[in-house]
Amino acid sequence: MALDKYPHSVEAQQACKVITSELQAAEERVRRRKRKDQVNFETAVTLIVSDLMDATTLTDGWWLYRSVRREAFQDSRVKADIFLQVIRGLCGLGYAQEALGGNHRNEFAEPDNPNQWHAGDATRFRATPAMIEKVASLGVALADILHHFKSSPRLDQIRLKSSSSRLKQHKINGRNMKVPIEERTDVLKAELKSLNRYLLQQEFTGFDFYGLRRIFNEGDREDFDWNMGGRLYAISEHHYQRLKKAQRLKIKINGEAVVEIDINASYLRILHGLRKFPLPAGRDIYAIKGLSRVIVKAWITATLGHTGFHRAWPSKAIEAIEKAGIVRPKSMTAQRVQEKVLERFPVLHDWPTCGIRWSHLMHDESEAVIKTMSTLSSLRIPALPVHDSIIVPRSAAELATNTLVETLEGKFGVPFKVSISRPRRR
């Protein structure tokens, strides 16, 4: 629940005003709010209602999650006290529903251990049928929500998250951390603002573009220096990065069809470059005699996304193998595959202790993608990032490909390969 939506249409604006009046009428206040407090209250109602209504276009039960800890509102236009006041007022009117979050007890911690609780699910909120009926009576039809409520473009949104953790088989995502105001963050924001300003001048067909945010990870590590994570993520729930590749290839930039340029074995090549290891010979980097390339790729992907070697196949790796239609013999354990992979890739022998983590690889990849985007924008070529790929107009495919490869090879000093995906011809 990012609180970044606003009522775009006259009908939506009127609906927010009506709900604001109903909330105030239901309050038991002795004194009227001061002018500044009244403006903050009206703003909070508008942002919260807009987010709740926008979520009705999603398919997961309309639920939005939002931590209600005070520190989670440090960079928000709505502060914790007024957020809780408004959302619970909406619940009292029957316009919103709240599902409380909670933490998980660490079953192995001693009673006096300060870390005996793990962060759990965030509190969730959603609009109720009563709110849907209310806004519909004011001319805001459910089928036209995306016309009535829009996302506000954000030009320089930098986010910082703590390290994730695990509770048994469950991954617990890192919490949001306060982004410090310092020279380094000013530089990062200026760079992001420049990219967003250029992209927001373009015309996109097939999705609404509201800007890119950059999210850094593992901000609670002692060696964090804005060098972990840092990928670009599209803002809003209805963005192009959520689309399958076949759907992404249907979008248009300035009325022109697009291509998507993927970096082959991005993390693996970057790791070789960072550690000054030569790449193994062969046209296909994943080719190992006696093993399916799908299994090799699944093992490497799982390993580079982890802090060490897996004793058993993780569920995502099994899913990727099965999705590719590959039958994996029971005798082909993760450890047996590991032996053959390490023979081909000596750079991975000391992966758990080499000092490079997945977050470093992600950061260096994101830096190369951003540099490529900046170079292309100076040539008046818009490029949209999809983590380890970029989407560009079809007419710029060759120039964008050359720019991306030159940037990667110049930064890491090893050969890079890319593949170009084009829309299927009818």
C-alpha positions in Angstrom: 0.0 0.0 0.0 2.3 2.7 -1.3 -0.1 5.6 -0.9 0.8 6.9 -4.4 -2.6 6.9 -6.1 -4.9 9.9 -6.6 -8.4 10.5 -7.9 -8.0 11.4 -11.5 -11.7 11.9 -12.5 -14.2 14.5 -11.2 -16.3 11.6 -10.0 -13.5 10.0 -8.1 -12.6 13.3 -6.5 -16.2 13.8 -5.4 -16.3 10.3 -4.0 -13.3 11.0 -1.8 -14.9 14.2 -0.6 -18.1 12.4 0.3 -16.2 9.7 2.2 -14.2 12.3 4.0 -17.4 14.1 5.2 -18.8 10.8 6.4 -15.6 10.0 8.4 -15.7 13.4 10.0 -19.4 13.1 10.8 -18.7 9.8 12.6 -15.9 11.3 14.7 -16.4 12.2 18.3 -14.3 15.4 18.4 -14.7 18.3 20.8 -12.7 20.8 18.7 -12.3 21.2 15.0 -9.0 20.4 13.4 -6.5 23.2 12.7 -6.3 24.2 9.1 -3.0 22.2 8.6 -4.3 19.2 10.3 -7.5 19.3 8.2 -5.5 19.4 5.0 -3.4 16.4 6.2 -6.6 14.5 7.1 -8.2 15.1 3.7 -5.0 14.1 2.0 -4.8 10.9 4.0 -8.4 9.9 3.2 -7.8 10.7 -0.5 -4.6 8.6 -0.8 -6.0 5.7 1.2 -9.3 5.5 -0.6 -7.4 5.8 -4.0 -5.1 2.9 -3.1 -8.0 0.7 -1.8 -10.1 1.4 -5.0 -7.1 0.8 -7.3 -6.5 -2.6 -5.6 -10.0 -3.8 -6.8 -8.4 -4.3 -10.2 -6.1 -7.0 -8.8 -6.9 -10.7 -8.6 -5.7 -11.6 -5.1 -8.8 -10.6 -3.2 -8.1 -6.8 -3.3 -5.8 -7.1 -0.3 -3.0 -4.5 0.1 -0.3 -4.9 2.7 1.2 -2.1 4.8 3.4 -2.2 7.9 1.8 -0.1 10.6 5.1 0.5 12.5 5.9 4.1 12.8 9.3 3.8 11.0 7.4 2.5 8.0 5.9 5.9 7.5 9.1 8.0 7.7 9.1 8.8 4.0 5.4 8.7 3.5 3.1 11.6 2.8 0.8 10.1 5.4 2.2 9.6 8.9 1.4 6.6 11.1 -1.1 8.3 13.5 -3.3 9.8 10.9 -3.1 6.6 8.7 -4.4 4.5 11.5 -7.0 7.1 12.4 -8.4 7.1 8.8 -8.1 3.4 8.0 -9.9 2.4 11.2 -12.5 5.1 10.6 -13.1 3.5 7.2 -13.4 0.1 8.9 -15.9 1.6 11.4 -18.0 2.8 8.5 -17.8 -0.6 6.9 -15.9 0.7 3.9 -12.6 -1.1 4.7 -11.5 -4.4 6.2 -8.3 -5.0 8.2 -6.4 -8.2 8.6 -3.8 -7.8 11.4 -0.3 -9.0 10.7 1.9 -10.6 13.3 5.4 -11.9 14.1 6.6 -15.5 14.5 8.3 -16.8 17.6 11.8 -18.2 17.2 11.4 -21.7 18.6 15.1 -22.1 19.3 15.7 -18.7 21.1 16.3 -18.5 24.9 13.7 -16.5 26.8 16.0 -13.5 27.3 17.1 -13.5 23.6 16.1 -10.1 22.1 15.7 -11.9 18.7 13.1 -14.4 19.9 10.6 -13.0 17.4 10.9 -13.0 13.6 9.1 -10.5 11.4 5.9 -12.0 10.0 3.2 -10.9 7.7 2.4 -7.2 7.4 -1.1 -6.0 8.2 -3.4 -6.0 5.2 -6.3 -3.8 4.1 -9.0 -3.9 1.4 -12.1 -2.1 0.3 -15.4 -3.7 1.1 -18.5 -4.1 -1.1 -20.0 -1.2 0.9 -17.3 1.1 -0.4 -17.7 -0.2 -3.9 -21.4 0.6 -3.8 -20.8 4.0 -2.4 -18.3 5.1 -5.1 -20.5 3.5 -7.8 -23.4 5.6 -6.6 -21.2 8.6 -7.2 -20.3 7.6 -10.8 -17.2 5.5 -10.2 -17.9 2.2 -11.8 -15.8 -0.8 -10.8 -15.1 -1.7 -14.4 -13.5 1.8 -15.0 -11.4 2.1 -11.8 -8.2 2.5 -13.8 -9.7 5.6 -15.5 -10.8 7.1 -12.2 -7.7 6.5 -10.1 -4.1 6.9 -11.3 -0.6 6.6 -9.8 1.4 9.8 -9.2 4.7 9.7 -11.1 7.7 9.6 -8.7 11.0 10.7 -10.2 13.6 10.0 -7.5 12.3 7.3 -5.3 15.1 5.4 -3.6 14.2 2.6 -1.2 16.3 0.6 1.2 15.5 -2.8 2.7 17.1 -4.8 5.4 18.3 -8.4 4.9 15.7 -11.1 4.4 15.6 -14.1 6.8 14.1 -17.5 6.9 11.7 -19.3 9.3 12.0 -22.9 8.5 11.0 -23.1 4.8 9.6 -19.6 4.6 11.5 -16.6 3.4 10.7 -13.4 5.3 11.4 -10.3 3.2 13.5 -7.5 4.6 11.8 -4.6 6.2 11.9 -1.1 4.8 14.6 1.1 6.3 15.0 4.9 6.4 17.0 6.3 3.5 19.6 8.6 4.9 20.0 12.1 3.5 23.6 12.2 2.3 25.7 13.0 -0.7 25.6 9.5 -2.1 21.8 9.3 -2.0 21.6 12.7 -3.6 23.6 11.4 -6.5 21.5 8.3 -6.8 18.3 10.3 -6.8 19.6 12.8 -9.4 20.5 9.9 -11.7 17.1 8.3 -11.3 15.3 11.6 -11.8 17.1 12.1 -15.1 16.1 8.7 -16.4 12.5 9.1 -15.3 12.1 12.6 -16.7 13.2 11.3 -20.1 11.0 8.2 -20.0 7.9 10.1 -18.9 8.1 12.2 -22.0 7.6 9.0 -24.1 4.3 7.5 -25.2 3.7 3.9 -24.1 0.9 1.7 -25.4 -0.2 -1.4 -23.5 0.5 -0.2 -20.0 0.6 3.0 -17.9 4.1 4.3 -17.0 4.5 6.2 -13.7 8.2 6.1 -13.3 10.9 3.8 -11.9 12.1 3.3 -8.4 15.4 1.9 -7.3 15.5 -0.6 -4.4 18.7 -1.4 -2.5 18.9 -4.5 -0.3 20.7 -5.7 2.8 21.0 -2.2 4.2 21.6 -3.5 7.7 24.9 -5.3 6.8 28.1 -3.7 8.1 29.7 -3.7 4.7 26.7 -2.0 3.0 27.8 1.0 1.0 25.0 1.4 -1.6 26.6 -1.6 -3.3 23.9 -4.3 -2.7 20.7 -4.7 -4.8 19.8 -1.5 -6.6 17.5 -2.8 -9.3 15.0 -0.6 -11.1 11.4 -1.5 -10.5 8.4 0.0 -12.3 6.0 1.9 -10.0 2.3 0.9 -9.5 0.7 -2.5 -9.6 -0.2 -2.4 -13.3 3.3 -2.1 -14.9 5.0 -3.8 -17.7 7.5 -5.8 -15.5 4.5 -7.9 -14.3 3.7 -9.0 -17.8 4.9 -12.3 -19.3 7.5 -11.8 -22.0 5.0 -12.5 -24.8 2.8 -9.8 -23.4 5.7 -7.4 -23.0 6.5 -7.8 -26.6 3.1 -6.5 -27.5 3.6 -3.1 -26.0 4.7 -0.1 -28.1 7.0 2.8 -27.4 6.1 6.0 -29.3 3.8 3.9 -31.5 6.6 1.5 -32.5 6.9 -2.2 -31.9 9.6 -3.3 -29.5 12.2 -6.0 -28.9 13.6 -7.3 -25.6 17.3 -7.7 -25.3 18.3 -10.3 -22.6 21.7 -10.7 -21.1 22.8 -14.4 -21.2 24.0 -15.8 -17.9 24.3 -12.3 -16.5 25.3 -13.1 -12.8 27.7 -15.9 -13.9 29.5 -13.7 -16.4 29.7 -10.8 -13.9 31.1 -13.1 -11.2 33.9 -14.2 -13.6 34.6 -10.5 -14.4 34.7 -9.4 -10.8 37.0 -12.3 -9.8 39.2 -12.1 -12.9 38.4 -15.7 -14.0 38.3 -16.6 -17.7 35.0 -17.8 -19.0 35.0 -21.5 -20.0 35.3 -22.3 -23.7 32.2 -23.1 -25.8 29.3 -21.4 -27.5 26.8 -22.3 -24.7 28.0 -21.4 -21.2 25.6 -23.8 -19.6 26.7 -26.8 -21.7 28.1 -29.6 -19.6 28.4 -33.1 -21.0 25.9 -35.5 -19.5 23.7 -32.8 -18.0 20.7 -31.0 -19.4 21.5 -27.2 -19.7 18.1 -26.6 -18.0 19.4 -28.5 -14.9 22.8 -26.7 -15.0 21.1 -23.3 -15.3 18.7 -24.1 -12.5 21.5 -25.2 -10.2 23.6 -22.1 -11.0 20.6 -19.7 -10.6 19.7 -21.3 -7.2 23.3 -21.1 -6.0 24.0 -17.5 -7.1 20.8 -16.4 -5.4 21.9 -18.1 -2.1 24.8 -17.6 0.3 26.2 -21.1 -0.2 25.6 -24.5 -1.8 22.2 -26.1 -1.4 22.2 -29.6 0.1 19.0 -30.5 -1.7 17.2 -29.0 -4.7 15.3 -25.9 -3.7 11.6 -25.8 -4.7 12.1 -23.0 -7.3 14.8 -24.9 -9.1 12.6 -28.1 -9.2 9.8 -25.9 -10.5 12.0 -24.5 -13.3 13.2 -27.9 -14.3 9.7 -29.4 -14.4 8.3 -26.4 -16.3 10.9 -27.0 -19.0 9.6 -30.6 -19.3 12.9 -32.1 -18.1 12.8 -35.4 -16.2 15.3 -35.3 -13.4 16.5 -38.7 -12.2 16.3 -39.2 -8.5 20.0 -40.0 -8.5 20.8 -36.6 -9.9 20.9 -34.8 -6.6 22.0 -31.2 -6.2 25.3 -32.3 -4.8 26.1 -34.6 -7.8 25.3 -31.7 -10.1 27.4 -29.5 -8.0 30.5 -31.7 -8.6 30.2 -31.4 -12.4 29.3 -27.7 -12.4 32.4 -26.9 -10.2 34.6 -28.8 -12.7 33.5 -26.4 -15.4 33.3 -23.3 -13.3 36.3 -23.0 -10.9 35.1 -19.5 -10.0 32.3 -21.1 -8.0 34.5 -23.4 -5.9 34.6 -21.0 -2.9 31.3 -19.3 -3.6 30.2 -19.4 0.1 33.3 -17.6 1.3 34.5 -15.5 -1.7 33.0 -12.3 -0.2 30.7 -11.7 -3.2 26.9 -12.1 -2.6 23.9 -12.2 -4.9 23.2 -8.6 -3.8 26.6 -7.5 -5.1 26.0 -9.2 -8.5 22.5 -7.6 -8.6 24.0 -4.1 -7.9 26.7 -4.4 -10.6 24.2 -5.7 -13.1 21.9 -2.8 -12.3 24.7 -0.2 -12.7 25.5 -1.6 -16.2 21.8 -1.5 -17.2 21.4 2.1 -15.9 24.5 3.2 -17.7 23.2 1.6 -20.9 19.8 3.4 -20.4 21.5 6.7 -19.9 23.7 6.3 -23.0 20.6 5.4 -25.1 18.6 8.3 -23.7 21.3 10.7 -24.8 20.8 9.2 -28.3 17.0 9.7 -27.9 16.3 6.0 -27.6 14.0 5.1 -24.7 14.8 1.8 -22.9 12.8 0.1 -20.2 14.6 -2.2 -17.8 13.4 -5.7 -16.9 16.2 -6.6 -14.5 18.6 -8.5 -16.7 17.1 -7.3 -20.0 15.9 -4.0 -21.6 13.0 -3.2 -23.9 13.7 -0.8 -26.8 11.9 0.3 -30.0 12.5 -2.3 -32.8 14.3 0.3 -35.0 16.9 0.7 -32.2 17.6 -3.0 -31.7 21.1 -3.1 -33.2 22.3 0.1 -31.6 20.9 -0.8 -28.2 22.4 -4.3 -28.4 25.8 -2.9 -29.2 25.6 -0.3 -26.4 24.5 -2.9 -23.8 27.3 -5.4 -24.8 30.0 -2.6 -24.9 28.9 -1.4 -21.5 29.0 -4.8 -19.9 32.3 -5.9 -21.4 33.9 -2.5 -20.6 32.8 -2.8 -17.0 33.6 -6.4 -16.3 36.2 -7.4 -18.9 34.7 -10.7 -20.0 32.7 -11.5 -23.1 28.9 -11.1 -22.9 26.2 -12.6 -25.1 22.7 -11.3 -25.5 19.6 -12.6 -27.2 16.9 -10.5 -28.9 13.2 -11.5 -28.5 10.8 -10.0 -31.1 7.0 -10.1 -31.4 5.7 -13.1 -33.3 4.4 -12.3 -36.7 0.8 -13.1 -37.4 
